[in-house]
């Protein structure tokens, strides 16, 4: 792969040529378009770790995405400086790399359903096990079927930024192909016909069957390397490794900080986890001891840890740049760092002490029920109206009005294609915030009534 192609400023779906160079670059415009999208705003009420938290300090998907984007900008810019120097890329600036990674990081969780990974699991369970939903999904074939059986927030995210946001535009937000390719950590379709491919980039799907042609256009524009002749599958865009690293750094380090603020870790435990990752500890110890409050000490340590891991990620990327460009490197960068054991200790402790905490699990379990039940109910409603029109049951004719027209069809007439009809319903449910999903569930089940 060639950097000149990989950094393409061409916009998906836009006939307009890239703008002439200006103080506000095309990649900075990508960042702004994501920031001002409604899907991005909805992440303020979507779970990061602690669902429906009443503590205003705790991160949501929105704050996590902003922090990951900040880390990504630093990683991208530092990497860009070295890539430009190594390849004499006079037509680009280091800030271009930083802006691409920052924009992709900003959008990396935009496709997550309510209640985070529990919501993803609920959609997959609905497709596999629900009385009605599973029968409907079983009627589909290939990637159309697998899109639901292996529902993936990353693929839903690609769908949101290229189709659902600004739906009247071909290409949705019409982001640059460089940003869209860097966003797509898993550049493959959902069904691979039983074939097995190694590498982190083949772990999940990155786009639905309905959006395959859009990603094919992106891949061709930036010059991604095809991995298979029979299935839609490519090697990763190099900057996708930096997007993944920024996300991994953010949640590994910051989930521990959130856990401390909620009482799952003592200060001493956080110190024991963070200190092995702090560079030049002899110089940092006096500075740490001058800080009076433990919470402020934790923030100081978190900053030092993130800076050190960023430094190592940039070095690892540059050491493996040739292999990355040729498609031979396909593991997360954090797995190749000298501090991998210490980073693994962070995630292991988070799994044991935070992710399995009763207040987390109990609400996730309720969220699982909410997401699955909404899909099951609305699938039956939309199918009933699609098949019978005005002769559908009064219940169906009433409940279908709770679904916005964009997720049904023009004039609220459900579209005929069963695959796209289901896809629109997963668009509807997965786009909900945590609070809205709970509120709608209470309404359709009669748990909550106006004036009750």
Secondary structure as UniProt FT lines:
FT   HELIX           3..6
FT   TURN            12..13
FT   HELIX           26..35
FT   HELIX           38..42
FT   HELIX           43..45
FT   TURN            51..52
FT   TURN            56..57
FT   HELIX           61..87
FT   TURN            90..91
FT   HELIX           94..107
FT   TURN            108..111
FT   TURN            114..115
FT   HELIX           116..129
FT   TURN            131..132
FT   HELIX           133..138
FT   HELIX           142..149
FT   HELIX           153..159
FT   HELIX           160..164
FT   TURN            165..168
FT   TURN            170..173
FT   HELIX           177..183
FT   TURN            193..194
FT   HELIX           200..202
FT   HELIX           209..211
FT   HELIX           212..222
FT   STRAND          233..234
FT   HELIX           238..261
FT   TURN            262..263
FT   HELIX           267..275
FT   TURN            276..277
FT   HELIX           281..289
FT   HELIX           294..319
FT   HELIX           321..325
FT   TURN            326..327
FT   HELIX           333..336
FT   TURN            338..339
FT   HELIX           340..350
FT   HELIX           351..355
FT   HELIX           358..388
FT   HELIX           389..391
FT   HELIX           394..399
FT   HELIX           400..402
FT   HELIX           405..407
FT   HELIX           410..412
FT   HELIX           418..430
FT   HELIX           434..445
FT   TURN            450..451
//
